[in-house]
Amino acid sequence: MREHRVSLDSLIQPLFVVERSADAGPISSMPGIERFTVEGIVDECRQLAQLGIHSVLLFGIPARKDAIASSNYDPDGIIQRATRAIKVAVPEITIIADLCNCEYTDHGHCGIIDEHGNVDNDATVALLVKTALTYAQAGVDAIGPSAMMDGQVEALRSALDAHKYNRVAIMAYSAKYASAFYGPFREAAEATPQFGDRSSYQMDPANAREALREIALDIEEGADIVMIKPGLPYLDIVRAARDNFDVPIAVYNVSGEYSMLKAAIANGWLEGDRAVDEMLVSFVRAGADSIITYFAKEYAQRHEV
């Protein structure tokens, strides 16, 4: 009689892959999560596939950063190499490549900075397109543009189609809020802004109607999947999206949500397995089709078929 269930097929495991082996290892603010070398991420994908998790979201940490994120669009960059290695070893894994520049710029912002210290939207979109084509060439199944630039989805869809990558899907970070819950991720991805913040291009947490406008725009521009990020504080947005749009909806159960739950469990304040299960089913109940969560592997280990 249970109305909603969490399916392993609906879970997406985020993974961090590093170019320098010295950068690999556990992430202190995210217990149980680590950064992998290319060899390590291939092994991790094998384990995930055996457990029934068949989708991953890749984030790269390069050895070199500069103002124009040149290591991001390098055909032999860390995401590109990791994608090729995974596709050879574990071809059944669906690879979604996060597409942003904050991990690759020396200033930590998601795009090109103009002479006034602002993010240049159009120059950043051109950079995203350039990078996305190298990701597609490497073999990714989907692009996840997370830079929150106006017009990015339309530009990416047009470029991918023009280069005959029409089978590469776009999972748009349509409603990505300027949230305090990203803190642990910024340690994991080495992506903290060196000045200012991202509130000029990410959404105000107080806005709900704006989220629906952003989702509608991304669908019109060609998004195959739309995403709400973070998850727990924005379940109302997930529900509103489900009620208003007939497209696949993803939710990102972000690093801060993961870490605060892990801390409470470690202190004995919460019953861990029940708390995780209750949280994940809340995303399904709200209307999400896919859940990006750092708990995916752990959940699969407990519910292995």
BAFI-3210 file (N, C-alpha, C; in Angstrom, 3 decimals, decimal comma, padded with zeros to 6 digits):
// residues 305
n [1|2|3|4|5|6|7|8|9|10|11|12|13|14|15|16|17|18|19|20|21|22|23|24|25|26|27|28|29|30|31|32|33|34|35|36|37|38|39|40|41|42|43|44|45|46|47|48|49|50|51|52|53|54|55|56|57|58|59|60|61|62|63|64|65|66|67|68|69|70|71|72|73|74|75|76|77|78|79|80|81|82|83|84|85|86|87|88|89|90|91|92|93|94|95|96|97|98|99|100|101|102|103|104|105|106|107|108|109|110|111|112|113|114|115|116|117|118|119|120|121|122|123|124|125|126|127|128|129|130|131|132|133|134|135|136|137|138|139|140|141|142|143|144|145|146|147|148|149|150|151|152|153|154|155|156|157|158|159|160|161|162|163|164|165|166|167|168|169|170|171|172|173|174|175|176|177|178|179|180|181|182|183|184|185|186|187|188|189|190|191|192|193|194|195|196|197|198|199|200|201|202|203|204|205|206|207|208|209|210|211|212|213|214|215|216|217|218|219|220|221|222|223|224|225|226|227|228|229|230|231|232|233|234|235|236|237|238|239|240|241|242|243|244|245|246|247|248|249|250|251|252|253|254|255|256|257|258|259|260|261|262|263|264|265|266|267|268|269|270|271|272|273|274|275|276|277|278|279|280|281|282|283|284|285|286|287|288|289|290|291|292|293|294|295|296|297|298|299|300|301|302|303|304|305]
n.u [000,824|002,187|002,757|004,869|008,155|011,713|013,747|016,609|017,403|016,775|018,658|021,538|024,977|027,187|030,562|033,976|036,807|040,306|043,191|045,796|047,416|048,061|046,016|043,924|041,725|040,099|037,392|037,278|035,054|032,961|032,122|032,925|032,955|035,096|037,835|038,805|041,422|041,854|042,066|041,027|038,397|037,321|037,316|035,499|033,173|032,756|032,057|029,711|028,037|027,758|026,253|023,885|023,612|023,580|024,182|026,232|027,474|029,898|032,564|035,357|038,701|041,252|044,840|045,856|044,965|043,452|042,575|040,756|039,795|041,120|041,984|039,668|038,437|040,307|041,011|042,227|041,671|040,792|038,114|037,500|039,388|038,719|036,103|036,499|037,948|036,143|034,065|035,275|035,837|033,490|030,978|028,213|027,581|025,962|027,115|027,071|028,261|029,164|028,971|030,745|032,773|033,985|035,685|037,916|038,884|041,158|040,110|037,793|035,161|032,223|032,512|033,863|035,605|034,947|036,361|035,359|035,082|032,925|030,946|031,030|028,405|027,888|030,422|031,099|029,170|030,013|032,412|031,501|030,193|032,360|033,759|031,825|031,652|034,064|033,629|031,480|032,705|034,456|032,733|030,593|027,290|025,430|025,165|025,598|024,875|025,847|026,454|024,680|024,195|022,532|020,756|022,358|021,539|020,204|022,323|024,100|022,573|022,203|024,858|025,740|023,980|024,650|027,173|026,637|026,093|023,602|022,489|023,442|022,340|020,840|020,985|019,612|020,603|018,273|016,842|018,811|019,869|021,346|022,898|023,535|024,142|026,118|028,650|030,482|030,933|032,464|034,899|035,486|035,628|037,418|036,563|035,964|034,870|037,190|036,688|033,843|030,549|028,200|025,731|024,806|024,326|023,175|020,130|017,889|017,173|014,646|012,878|010,279|008,417|010,106|011,748|010,090|009,811|012,450|012,789|010,874|012,002|014,396|013,377|012,122|014,416|015,569|016,241|016,548|016,186|015,238|016,518|016,359|018,044|019,441|018,087|016,426|015,653|014,062|011,843|009,280|009,595|010,290|007,862|006,157|007,281|006,800|004,026|003,606|005,076|005,642|008,035|011,109|012,260|014,895|016,487|018,882|020,447|022,320|025,801|025,925|023,543|023,992|026,266|025,357|023,453|025,012|026,664|024,837|024,017|026,427|026,774|024,860|022,360|020,418|018,692|020,403|019,960|017,172|016,703|018,014|016,605|014,043|014,452|015,221|012,916|011,236|011,935|011,088|008,360|007,768|007,942|010,156|011,967|014,555|017,309|020,029|022,509|024,782|024,428|023,841|025,400|025,702|023,003|022,326|023,921|022,602|020,188|020,546|019,843]
n.v [-001,219|001,119|004,390|005,774|005,066|004,674|004,197|002,378|002,914|005,552|007,001|009,084|009,201|011,599|012,267|012,975|013,723|013,784|015,421|015,356|012,921|013,425|014,996|013,340|011,412|011,224|013,526|015,951|017,365|015,927|013,136|009,845|010,351|010,808|012,104|010,980|009,436|008,971|006,212|005,319|006,264|004,764|002,223|002,792|003,267|000,727|-000,635|000,758|000,117|-002,634|-002,576|-001,594|001,074|003,184|005,625|008,505|011,662|013,741|015,651|017,652|018,147|020,078|020,102|022,519|025,940|028,862|032,209|031,856|029,300|027,278|024,639|023,272|023,047|021,605|018,973|016,773|016,981|016,576|015,650|014,743|012,676|010,963|010,271|008,840|006,655|005,458|004,744|002,773|000,784|000,424|000,362|000,445|002,435|005,521|008,642|011,795|014,942|017,528|020,889|023,577|026,367|026,968|025,248|025,385|027,909|030,453|032,369|031,345|031,800|031,181|031,854|033,930|036,790|040,225|043,515|045,058|043,492|041,808|038,890|037,920|037,275|036,439|035,848|033,798|031,859|031,183|029,980|027,799|026,340|025,649|023,966|021,967|020,635|019,253|017,519|016,019|014,818|013,170|011,288|011,582|011,080|012,943|016,470|018,692|021,737|024,097|026,708|028,777|030,789|033,124|031,928|029,711|027,025|026,952|027,714|025,589|023,366|023,968|023,996|021,388|019,868|020,839|019,781|017,168|015,823|015,117|013,184|013,553|014,403|017,181|018,137|020,458|022,824|024,236|025,643|026,817|027,673|030,425|029,266|028,484|025,907|024,750|024,630|022,381|021,175|023,066|022,841|020,226|020,411|022,413|025,079|027,674|031,043|033,659|036,278|038,328|036,900|034,433|035,414|037,084|035,580|033,218|031,945|033,844|032,696|033,297|033,326|031,911|031,907|032,857|030,655|028,905|030,337|030,258|027,496|027,042|028,540|027,111|024,658|025,506|026,229|023,807|021,883|018,587|017,439|018,920|020,566|020,992|022,690|023,484|020,463|019,606|022,165|023,139|021,694|022,526|023,814|021,727|020,324|022,244|022,445|019,873|019,939|021,769|021,205|018,846|017,184|015,320|015,541|016,455|016,373|017,874|016,654|018,222|018,872|020,120|019,300|016,585|016,507|017,658|015,848|013,550|014,380|014,625|011,980|010,734|011,748|010,445|011,537|011,103|008,350|006,677|005,092|005,137|007,899|008,693|007,187|008,252|010,897|010,607|009,464|011,590|013,312|011,895|011,807|014,504|014,839|014,355|012,771|011,870|011,570|013,242|012,365|012,131|010,019|007,835|005,461|004,349|003,932|002,054|-000,078|-000,940|-001,698|-003,625|-005,544]
n.w [000,000|000,041|-001,104|-002,372|-003,550|-003,315|-005,979|-007,054|-009,621|-009,886|-008,575|-008,499|-008,280|-007,131|-008,097|-007,442|-009,315|-009,579|-010,953|-010,017|-008,142|-005,517|-004,604|-004,158|-002,000|001,301|002,079|004,398|005,427|004,516|005,526|004,548|001,864|-000,943|-002,936|-006,146|-008,083|-011,658|-012,089|-009,657|-009,780|-011,786|-010,602|-008,539|-010,015|-011,055|-008,698|-008,016|-010,183|-009,790|-007,485|-008,372|-008,989|-011,624|-012,691|-012,750|-011,595|-012,659|-011,282|-011,830|-010,636|-011,438|-012,187|-012,818|-012,760|-014,173|-015,293|-017,330|-017,314|-018,808|-018,584|-018,433|-020,940|-022,265|-024,408|-023,324|-020,683|-017,162|-016,715|-019,263|-019,643|-017,540|-018,258|-020,682|-019,694|-017,895|-019,641|-021,177|-019,279|-017,705|-019,346|-019,027|-017,283|-016,913|-017,740|-016,460|-016,986|-014,986|-015,884|-015,500|-014,430|-012,049|-010,620|-012,149|-012,540|-011,410|-009,801|-008,792|-009,561|-011,606|-014,226|-016,902|-015,900|-016,207|-017,000|-014,984|-012,828|-012,815|-013,654|-016,963|-018,872|-021,626|-022,667|-020,985|-021,620|-024,208|-023,561|-022,086|-024,080|-025,714|-023,981|-023,485|-025,917|-026,003|-023,904|-024,896|-027,098|-025,736|-024,738|-022,907|-021,572|-020,859|-020,359|-017,689|-017,227|-014,929|-014,424|-014,413|-016,337|-018,430|-021,214|-021,613|-021,990|-024,485|-026,190|-025,785|-026,633|-029,337|-030,282|-029,691|-031,269|-033,803|-034,106|-034,355|-031,980|-031,033|-029,458|-026,946|-023,845|-022,030|-018,769|-017,045|-014,615|-013,483|-011,448|-009,419|-006,389|-004,559|-002,174|001,310|001,754|000,242|001,234|002,125|-000,390|-001,704|-000,469|-001,241|-004,053|-004,388|-004,925|-004,000|-004,179|-004,750|-004,304|-003,538|-004,126|-005,396|-005,843|-007,830|-010,049|-009,281|-007,774|-005,671|-002,456|-001,471|-003,545|-005,420|-007,607|-009,555|-009,950|-011,368|-013,721|-014,646|-015,028|-017,037|-019,123|-019,584|-020,459|-022,810|-024,200|-024,705|-022,768|-021,490|-019,023|-015,972|-013,077|-009,519|-007,000|-003,859|-002,219|000,232|001,520|-000,480|-001,286|-001,830|-004,251|-005,921|-005,856|-006,996|-009,520|-010,471|-010,611|-012,611|-014,923|-017,499|-017,640|-017,135|-013,793|-011,730|-008,514|-006,394|-003,751|-001,750|-000,730|001,841|003,016|003,123|004,845|007,255|008,075|008,332|010,454|012,571|012,766|013,444|015,978|017,356|017,421|015,565|014,091|011,841|009,300|009,014|008,931|006,580|004,657|004,977|004,225|001,487|000,353|000,629|-001,415|-003,660|-003,093|-003,289|-005,981|-007,592|-010,221|-010,475|-008,219|-007,141|-005,085|-002,346|-000,779|-002,323|-002,923|-000,371|000,290|-001,657|-000,890|001,361|000,325|-001,545|-004,414]
ca.u [000,000|003,064|002,494|006,090|009,338|012,981|014,323|018,048|017,554|016,549|019,740|022,748|026,058|028,210|031,926|035,039|037,998|041,421|044,276|047,004|047,134|048,211|044,747|042,921|041,580|038,858|037,023|037,054|033,723|031,949|032,558|032,530|033,117|036,490|038,228|039,441|042,197|041,123|042,011|040,130|036,995|036,897|036,987|034,277|032,052|032,506|031,325|028,366|027,264|027,437|025,230|022,654|023,646|024,090|024,368|027,137|027,663|031,331|033,173|036,804|039,614|042,436|046,139|046,194|043,847|043,773|041,419|039,810|039,426|041,583|042,101|038,331|038,139|041,407|040,504|042,825|041,433|040,516|036,789|037,558|040,137|037,931|034,977|036,967|038,352|034,932|033,317|035,947|035,793|032,130|030,175|026,805|027,404|025,582|027,970|026,637|029,399|028,847|029,625|030,922|034,179|034,485|036,804|039,017|039,363|041,954|039,308|036,737|033,821|031,733|032,681|034,889|035,444|035,241|037,256|034,713|034,999|031,675|030,942|030,565|027,489|028,014|031,746|031,054|028,393|030,891|033,376|030,778|029,984|033,662|034,049|030,832|031,974|035,129|033,001|030,711|033,667|035,026|031,763|029,597|025,905|024,641|025,852|024,862|025,354|025,504|027,003|023,532|024,277|021,349|020,905|023,352|020,952|019,978|023,621|024,660|021,793|022,494|026,221|025,808|023,280|025,406|028,338|026,099|025,990|022,203|022,101|023,916|021,244|021,161|020,319|019,803|020,475|017,333|016,586|019,989|019,801|022,562|022,598|024,576|024,319|027,159|029,963|031,383|031,293|033,530|036,153|035,705|035,953|038,359|035,856|035,472|035,195|038,250|036,109|032,410|029,791|027,560|024,319|024,405|023,911|022,367|018,817|017,577|016,407|013,277|012,063|009,670|007,871|011,248|012,224|009,234|010,162|013,749|012,554|010,168|012,966|015,319|012,629|011,964|015,715|015,966|016,666|015,894|015,892|015,446|016,965|016,222|019,216|019,481|016,902|015,536|014,999|013,329|010,873|008,113|009,910|010,173|006,430|005,586|007,769|006,071|002,636|003,526|005,832|005,620|009,387|011,841|012,733|015,932|016,751|020,244|020,605|023,673|026,835|025,594|022,483|024,679|027,172|024,653|022,823|026,096|027,114|023,814|024,061|027,661|026,601|023,790|021,133|019,454|018,854|020,935|019,328|015,800|016,735|018,376|015,491|012,933|014,809|015,193|011,543|010,578|012,184|010,180|007,002|007,605|007,766|011,407|012,186|015,934|017,872|021,483|022,754|026,013|024,005|023,404|026,127|025,341|021,624|022,335|024,529|021,587|019,010|021,075|018,905]
ca.v [000,000|002,297|005,229|006,204|004,254|005,113|003,188|002,536|003,513|006,997|007,638|009,505|009,418|012,575|011,793|013,955|013,108|014,728|015,233|015,014|011,865|013,990|015,626|012,303|011,004|011,605|014,932|016,036|017,878|015,020|011,793|008,764|010,778|011,109|012,451|009,835|009,513|008,346|004,772|005,131|006,517|003,592|001,187|003,200|003,051|-000,719|-000,973|001,327|-000,674|-003,908|-002,312|-001,172|002,505|003,219|007,007|009,306|013,068|013,954|016,957|017,538|019,051|020,068|020,438|023,895|026,866|030,195|033,105|031,499|027,887|026,589|023,191|022,676|022,697|020,804|017,641|015,770|017,424|015,511|015,066|014,035|011,428|010,090|009,769|007,795|005,480|004,810|004,166|001,544|-000,230|000,210|001,068|000,575|003,621|006,776|009,716|013,193|015,801|018,882|021,868|024,875|026,771|027,405|024,401|025,532|029,292|030,815|033,260|030,552|032,098|030,218|032,332|034,911|038,064|041,377|044,539|045,663|042,502|041,074|037,737|038,243|036,186|035,922|035,235|032,542|030,898|030,710|029,075|026,570|025,604|025,107|022,851|020,910|019,859|018,302|016,486|015,144|014,041|012,157|010,210|011,741|010,849|014,147|017,666|019,355|023,122|024,609|028,057|029,688|031,895|033,268|031,437|028,643|025,774|027,091|027,712|024,241|022,465|024,306|023,574|019,918|019,364|021,209|018,893|015,793|015,228|015,302|012,185|013,997|015,097|018,325|018,196|021,861|023,281|025,321|026,424|026,647|028,795|030,904|028,606|028,234|024,462|024,271|024,777|021,231|020,960|023,990|022,206|019,027|020,769|023,545|026,022|028,826|032,315|034,434|037,582|038,391|035,653|034,058|035,808|037,809|034,658|032,155|032,459|034,278|031,645|033,718|033,390|030,673|032,110|032,982|029,301|028,365|031,028|029,733|026,139|027,160|029,007|026,021|023,687|026,122|026,253|022,468|021,002|017,289|017,241|020,143|020,239|021,938|022,546|022,234|019,636|019,681|023,454|023,583|020,684|023,207|024,114|020,441|020,046|023,198|022,060|018,674|020,298|022,697|020,804|017,420|016,803|014,702|016,489|015,970|017,201|017,672|016,570|018,769|018,508|020,565|018,414|015,321|016,643|017,909|014,589|012,679|014,855|014,265|010,522|010,406|012,132|009,656|012,330|010,570|006,961|006,959|004,479|005,641|009,306|008,772|006,665|009,209|012,057|010,281|009,276|012,906|013,859|011,189|012,254|015,870|014,778|014,176|011,516|011,480|012,181|013,301|012,322|011,493|008,812|006,812|004,196|003,830|003,441|000,841|-001,169|-001,419|-002,174|-004,363|-006,565]
ca.w [000,000|000,076|-002,268|-003,050|-003,266|-003,890|-006,867|-007,302|-010,949|-009,817|-007,815|-009,213|-007,323|-007,536|-007,900|-007,664|-009,895|-009,503|-011,914|-009,250|-007,164|-004,174|-004,222|-003,900|-000,607|001,989|002,213|005,847|005,758|003,966|005,936|003,654|000,473|-001,245|-004,299|-006,777|-009,312|-012,766|-011,810|-008,521|-010,133|-012,564|-009,607|-007,852|-010,934|-011,083|-007,474|-008,106|-011,136|-009,142|-006,478|-009,013|-009,293|-012,991|-013,147|-011,929|-011,953|-012,478|-011,030|-011,981|-009,936|-012,299|-011,604|-013,187|-012,853|-014,670|-015,324|-018,392|-017,156|-020,011|-018,368|-018,524|-022,335|-022,793|-024,789|-022,447|-019,311|-016,195|-016,984|-020,537|-019,450|-016,663|-019,048|-021,600|-018,913|-017,371|-020,749|-021,581|-018,219|-017,190|-020,358|-018,653|-016,442|-017,557|-017,241|-016,562|-016,666|-014,543|-016,754|-014,865|-014,484|-010,744|-010,199|-013,097|-012,552|-010,236|-008,958|-008,173|-010,061|-012,594|-015,587|-017,248|-015,186|-017,065|-016,434|-013,828|-011,760|-012,905|-014,546|-018,304|-019,215|-022,989|-022,812|-020,234|-022,410|-025,286|-022,935|-021,745|-025,331|-026,109|-023,076|-023,658|-027,116|-025,655|-023,067|-025,776|-027,874|-024,836|-024,570|-021,854|-021,980|-020,584|-019,878|-016,619|-017,098|-013,602|-014,250|-014,276|-017,282|-019,280|-022,570|-021,744|-022,493|-025,922|-026,866|-025,714|-027,490|-030,730|-030,616|-029,671|-032,445|-035,000|-034,198|-034,414|-030,646|-030,664|-028,460|-025,631|-023,171|-021,170|-017,473|-016,688|-013,226|-013,800|-010,233|-008,554|-005,456|-003,900|-000,904|002,307|001,887|-000,662|001,861|002,010|-001,793|-002,107|-000,029|-002,054|-005,432|-004,371|-005,786|-003,233|-004,832|-004,093|-003,969|-003,766|-004,029|-006,656|-005,778|-009,036|-011,116|-008,706|-007,404|-004,313|-001,770|-001,162|-004,761|-005,912|-008,957|-010,462|-010,265|-012,423|-014,967|-015,095|-015,526|-018,314|-020,114|-019,925|-021,271|-024,130|-024,854|-025,112|-021,676|-021,423|-017,602|-015,186|-011,722|-008,408|-006,138|-003,099|-002,153|001,397|001,768|-001,664|-001,692|-002,400|-005,646|-006,614|-006,000|-007,951|-010,844|-010,879|-010,910|-013,734|-016,103|-017,797|-018,052|-016,023|-012,781|-010,820|-007,334|-005,921|-002,297|-001,844|000,251|003,186|003,508|003,437|005,985|008,523|008,461|008,789|011,765|013,555|012,920|014,155|017,376|017,951|017,538|014,608|013,673|010,521|008,138|008,902|008,559|005,164|003,871|005,060|003,417|000,066|-000,116|000,570|-002,747|-004,570|-002,770|-003,793|-007,430|-008,336|-010,932|-010,208|-007,015|-007,072|-003,647|-001,873|-000,067|-003,279|-002,740|000,956|000,202|-002,476|-000,106|002,288|-000,402|-002,692|-004,921]
c.u [000,862|002,935|003,750|007,272|010,560|013,546|015,813|018,294|017,407|017,700|020,955|023,810|027,012|029,603|032,919|036,270|039,101|042,485|045,566|046,657|047,227|046,916|043,650|042,840|040,307|038,668|036,565|035,643|032,591|032,338|032,021|032,674|034,587|036,659|039,043|040,396|041,355|040,985|041,020|038,678|036,452|036,503|035,690|033,053|031,732|031,673|029,890|027,486|026,847|026,332|023,896|022,536|024,308|024,245|025,276|027,193|029,109|031,686|034,687|037,560|040,944|043,718|046,463|044,926|044,341|042,481|040,369|039,480|039,896|041,732|040,754|038,021|039,301|040,866|041,083|042,703|040,963|039,133|036,821|038,282|039,350|036,756|035,408|037,319|037,136|034,183|033,953|035,710|034,377|031,145|028,713|026,534|027,021|026,383|027,338|027,833|028,896|029,648|029,616|032,406|034,795|035,653|038,061|039,579|040,145|041,209|038,102|035,323|033,495|031,946|033,836|034,592|035,827|036,092|036,666|034,576|033,708|031,823|030,307|029,725|027,804|029,370|031,793|030,278|029,246|031,912|032,721|030,548|031,267|034,012|033,109|031,148|033,110|034,600|032,248|031,636|034,271|034,047|030,750|028,194|025,041|025,556|024,974|025,357|024,896|025,973|025,919|023,674|023,010|021,652|021,835|022,763|020,741|021,300|024,227|023,908|022,106|023,869|026,343|025,138|024,064|026,619|027,933|026,179|024,558|021,721|022,624|022,824|021,756|020,311|020,584|019,656|019,541|017,060|017,709|020,095|021,179|022,469|023,814|024,917|025,375|028,548|030,893|031,810|032,464|034,887|036,483|036,202|036,959|037,798|035,272|035,834|036,247|037,796|034,620|031,718|029,097|026,095|023,863|023,966|023,249|021,112|018,712|016,737|014,962|012,339|011,580|009,142|009,008|011,767|011,398|009,496|011,475|013,593|011,891|011,120|013,897|014,635|012,468|013,281|016,242|016,460|015,865|015,427|016,101|015,729|016,666|017,362|019,284|018,127|015,990|014,904|014,086|012,367|009,607|008,337|009,825|008,698|005,793|006,026|007,021|004,645|002,514|004,188|005,843|006,969|010,054|012,414|013,760|016,035|018,151|020,262|022,060|024,548|026,484|024,498|023,083|025,472|026,433|023,952|023,872|026,575|026,117|023,810|025,287|027,560|025,496|022,485|020,038|019,742|019,161|020,162|017,915|015,776|017,044|017,213|014,327|013,202|014,682|013,765|010,791|010,788|011,259|008,755|006,733|007,474|009,016|011,463|013,582|016,450|019,383|021,837|024,058|025,698|023,700|024,085|025,738|023,930|021,589|022,928|023,525|020,377|019,414|020,101|019,642]
c.v [001,275|003,088|005,576|005,358|004,886|003,960|003,437|003,191|005,026|007,739|007,910|009,835|010,487|012,026|012,901|013,239|014,159|014,396|014,817|013,985|012,389|014,638|014,616|012,001|011,529|013,119|015,138|016,477|017,002|013,578|010,703|009,092|011,133|011,566|011,302|010,253|008,893|006,845|004,486|005,314|005,386|002,458|001,517|002,970|001,563|-001,138|-000,463|000,502|-002,011|-003,759|-001,886|000,323|002,661|004,626|007,746|010,725|013,423|015,420|016,783|018,561|019,019|020,359|021,915|024,732|028,187|030,995|032,685|030,005|027,029|025,086|022,495|022,256|021,976|019,414|016,508|016,191|016,281|014,876|014,230|012,687|010,444|009,480|008,637|006,516|004,731|004,101|002,872|000,441|-000,577|000,904|001,253|001,782|004,826|007,905|011,071|014,041|017,170|019,865|023,231|025,209|027,037|026,546|024,680|026,945|029,602|031,775|032,559|030,867|031,189|030,657|033,297|036,224|039,216|042,410|045,230|044,689|041,712|039,860|038,144|037,078|035,585|035,265|033,891|031,477|030,329|029,716|027,743|025,709|024,926|023,872|021,685|020,041|018,871|017,195|015,478|014,255|012,925|011,029|010,372|011,513|012,089|015,244|018,300|020,779|023,751|026,036|029,111|030,947|031,939|032,753|030,254|027,368|025,853|027,029|026,312|023,290|022,711|023,798|022,058|019,336|019,646|020,312|017,421|015,058|015,366|014,280|012,532|014,854|016,300|018,238|019,585|022,086|024,496|026,233|026,122|027,890|029,160|030,487|028,503|026,753|023,884|024,229|023,584|020,942|021,843|023,531|021,036|019,371|021,905|024,689|027,200|030,124|033,088|035,852|037,520|037,062|035,409|034,492|036,567|036,873|033,391|032,773|032,845|033,189|032,013|033,606|032,013|030,830|032,238|031,605|028,703|029,046|030,482|028,324|026,189|027,605|027,884|024,951|024,218|026,090|024,854|021,550|019,710|016,966|018,581|019,753|021,371|021,643|023,734|021,520|019,934|021,053|023,901|022,512|021,318|023,530|022,840|020,132|020,967|022,863|020,842|019,003|021,109|022,211|019,290|017,010|016,086|015,770|015,796|016,922|016,864|017,789|016,935|018,447|018,917|019,730|017,074|015,450|016,878|016,641|013,618|013,079|014,462|012,759|010,113|010,727|011,350|010,397|011,846|009,096|006,976|006,402|005,019|007,091|009,466|008,305|007,650|010,432|011,746|010,099|010,602|013,550|013,212|011,678|013,659|015,909|014,578|012,804|010,964|012,240|012,093|013,387|011,606|010,235|007,645|005,471|003,543|003,244|002,126|-000,343|-001,766|-002,040|-002,970|-005,472|-007,855]
c.w [000,000|-001,226|-003,057|-002,609|-003,931|-004,707|-007,036|-008,656|-010,922|-009,147|-008,693|-008,174|-007,853|-007,203|-008,243|-008,199|-010,004|-010,538|-011,222|-008,192|-005,735|-003,682|-003,913|-002,405|000,016|002,053|003,652|006,205|005,223|004,291|005,008|002,182|000,250|-002,675|-004,868|-007,884|-010,427|-012,522|-010,683|-008,894|-011,009|-011,615|-008,885|-008,741|-011,082|-009,869|-007,536|-009,047|-010,536|-008,108|-007,084|-009,255|-010,652|-013,553|-012,186|-012,484|-011,630|-012,258|-011,093|-011,164|-010,689|-011,532|-011,809|-013,323|-013,436|-014,786|-016,333|-018,394|-018,321|-019,815|-018,448|-019,956|-023,024|-023,165|-023,959|-020,983|-018,426|-016,420|-018,256|-020,375|-018,583|-017,431|-019,963|-020,846|-018,387|-018,497|-021,259|-020,558|-017,765|-018,141|-019,982|-017,758|-017,309|-016,918|-017,531|-016,141|-016,231|-015,386|-016,082|-014,940|-013,122|-010,250|-011,006|-013,165|-011,279|-009,313|-008,345|-008,613|-011,237|-014,027|-015,750|-016,522|-016,101|-016,327|-015,216|-012,656|-011,728|-013,831|-015,872|-018,814|-020,586|-023,226|-022,101|-020,993|-023,541|-024,751|-022,570|-022,983|-025,769|-025,266|-023,310|-024,867|-026,844|-024,755|-023,948|-026,604|-027,035|-024,542|-023,463|-022,420|-021,798|-020,071|-018,801|-016,420|-015,789|-013,367|-014,085|-015,138|-018,137|-020,680|-022,735|-022,344|-024,002|-026,692|-026,886|-026,639|-028,964|-031,136|-030,652|-030,912|-033,723|-035,213|-034,124|-033,073|-030,142|-029,643|-027,061|-024,987|-022,378|-019,912|-016,901|-015,186|-013,259|-012,613|-009,248|-007,677|-004,898|-002,434|000,011|002,414|000,947|-000,024|001,727|000,575|-002,198|-001,602|-000,947|-003,447|-005,531|-005,215|-005,013|-003,954|-004,032|-003,750|-004,268|-003,523|-005,361|-006,720|-007,023|-010,148|-010,594|-008,093|-005,929|-003,638|-001,460|-002,353|-005,205|-007,336|-009,981|-010,880|-011,399|-013,756|-015,527|-015,675|-016,893|-019,420|-020,545|-020,765|-022,697|-024,910|-025,197|-024,022|-021,702|-020,006|-016,918|-013,735|-010,755|-007,441|-005,190|-003,069|-000,987|001,622|000,634|-002,188|-002,272|-003,878|-006,486|-006,881|-007,042|-009,371|-011,368|-011,312|-012,207|-015,017|-016,262|-018,409|-016,876|-015,088|-011,885|-009,638|-006,846|-004,395|-001,996|-000,625|001,674|003,818|003,934|004,733|007,293|009,000|009,006|010,189|012,848|013,820|013,744|015,638|018,074|018,100|016,593|014,370|012,178|009,351|007,930|008,430|007,063|004,295|003,842|004,197|001,926|-000,444|-000,162|-000,791|-003,782|-004,359|-003,309|-005,305|-008,246|-008,994|-010,664|-009,001|-007,088|-005,599|-003,325|-001,074|-001,008|-003,029|-001,422|000,939|-000,568|-001,717|000,875|001,608|-001,636|-003,095|-005,225]
res [m|r|e|h|r|v|s|l|d|s|l|i|q|p|l|f|v|v|e|r|s|a|d|a|g|p|i|s|s|m|p|g|i|e|r|f|t|v|e|g|i|v|d|e|c|r|q|l|a|q|l|g|i|h|s|v|l|l|f|g|i|p|a|r|k|d|a|i|a|s|s|n|y|d|p|d|g|i|i|q|r|a|t|r|a|i|k|v|a|v|p|e|i|t|i|i|a|d|l|c|n|c|e|y|t|d|h|g|h|c|g|i|i|d|e|h|g|n|v|d|n|d|a|t|v|a|l|l|v|k|t|a|l|t|y|a|q|a|g|v|d|a|i|g|p|s|a|m|m|d|g|q|v|e|a|l|r|s|a|l|d|a|h|k|y|n|r|v|a|i|m|a|y|s|a|k|y|a|s|a|f|y|g|p|f|r|e|a|a|e|a|t|p|q|f|g|d|r|s|s|y|q|m|d|p|a|n|a|r|e|a|l|r|e|i|a|l|d|i|e|e|g|a|d|i|v|m|i|k|p|g|l|p|y|l|d|i|v|r|a|a|r|d|n|f|d|v|p|i|a|v|y|n|v|s|g|e|y|s|m|l|k|a|a|i|a|n|g|w|l|e|g|d|r|a|v|d|e|m|l|v|s|f|v|r|a|g|a|d|s|i|i|t|y|f|a|k|e|y|a|q|r|h|e|v]
***
